[in-house]
Amino acid sequence: MKKILFVIIATAALAGCSKGTQCKCTATTATDGQGRPEVTLVDVDWGFSCKNITKVGIERQQDGKLVRVLQDVTCEKNNQ
């Protein structure tokens, strides 16, 4: 009986702790070229709040060069 109870508790603990959160971060100043703010989805570990993210670094290729940009963002939990 103890073994069955231990297995049930261990399975519930692992299932509850392994979930992460997806944050939807919207740039406060940068736009996508059509006047809309850029939106970035960020996966964070369990227990981390999306509201704590204030900056997102992005790397892209433009004209054969690697461009790095640090954007100010506001983030909220993505409900999809």
CORCOR-V275489 format. One record per residue. RES is the residue in one small letter. NEAR is the number of other C-alpha atoms within 8 Angstrom. Layout:
RES&NEAR, RES&NEAR
This chain:
m&4, k&5, k&6, i&7, l&8, f&8, v&8, i&8, i&8, a&8, t&8, a&8, a&8, l&8, a&8, g&7, c&7, s&7, k&8, g&9, t&11, q&10, c&13, k&12, c&12, t&11, a&13, t&9, t&7, a&8, t&10, d&8, g&5, q&5, g&6, r&7, p&11, e&9, v&8, t&7, l&8, v&8, d&8, v&10, d&8, w&9, g&5, f&8, s&6, c&10, k&8, n&7, i&10, t&9, k&8, v&9, g&8, i&8, e&8, r&7, q&8, q&7, d&4, g&5, k&6, l&8, v&8, r&8, v&7, l&8, q&12, d&10, v&12, t&11, c&13, e&9, k&9, n&8, n&3, q&2
